[in-house]
Amino acid sequence: MPPERYTDGYGHDELPLFRKGRDKQIEDMAKFVDEFDGKHYEGKTDKERLARQIKGVHDHISSGAWKTVEEISMATGYPQPSVSAQLRNLRKEKFGGLDVQGRYRAGTRIFEYKLNK
């Protein structure tokens, strides 16, 4: 059975399995941020920041339009390495297992991404 999906009232998909509303979803996502790991991860200081990042990246690619990491970074204000990390995380089951697709932008060696609904 696929995960339950919500919309935000504006026609955009919200992350699966989370309550409606951006602030509530950030709170819900923060519960799962403890599952992040890494040599320099500190839950006390990184938890809310990473939850906001993953939600911000999700919101930006949810239109279904193809976007480069640079475009997502400029729109969200998050550093490009953080955007790349959150795109990878959105694909993981523990963060929704979303279908984030990637391809080379036509005529370039620049990769772009979109959320397949």
Secondary structure, DSSP 4 states (H G I P E B T S, - for coil): -PPP--B-SSSPBPPTTS-SSHHHHHHHHHHHHTT---TT--HHHHHHHHHHHHHHHHHHHTT---EEHHHHHHHH---HHHHHHHHHHHHSGGGT---EEEEEPTTSS-EEEEE--
